[in-house]
Amino acid sequence: MGLFDKLTGTKKPAAGTPARSPQEVANAIMAVNRPTAPFQIRPARSDEGCDFVAEWRIVDARWYEVFAKASLTSVFQILLKLDPAQHEVRAVDREWTVEWRAGVPSLSMKAEAFRGQKVEASFGTAYAFTEQGQYGQVYNYRFRTGEIKEPIQDAVTGAGWTYKGVSFGKL
């Protein structure tokens, strides 16, 4: 992989990997979902201009507390569009601002637009007295964009397609 591919987030399949059908690629992308992951991949709505959206589970009630304790102030998304003619999945990163109100997230688009490829990590831990009255770890978290991107890239390249990070071109 060249420097340009690393900077753009492009990942190519191993030499000799046969290109699968668009439906098989779509199935591989959706198969990345798992209930325990802090992210989800969902089919895009018609107004999103893509085929799939991968995003942190910020609005999932089971994850509110984790994200709130992490003081996460932005939500990372990847918009994915299949390009069957080129055997590639084009991907652009997008970010949303989060405000926490009584432990519940309120989402809004950032004032400054972000579009392109992003690499980011957030992590932390806290110790305090627990409900059992003992001093111990209350929470421990780690969120990084690679947690979402890498499994998708592996699914796409495993199906013989290229994962192409887009910053300025057409999704």
ABEGO torsion letter per residue (X at the ends): XBAAAAAAGBBBBBBGBBBBBAAAAAAAAAAABBAABABBBBBBBAAAGBABBBBBAAABAAAAAAAAAAGBABBBBBBBBBBAAAGBBBBBBBBBBBBBBGGBBBBBBBABBBBEBBBBBBBEBBBBBBAAGBBBBABBBBBBAAAAAAAAAAAAAAAGBBBBBBAABBX
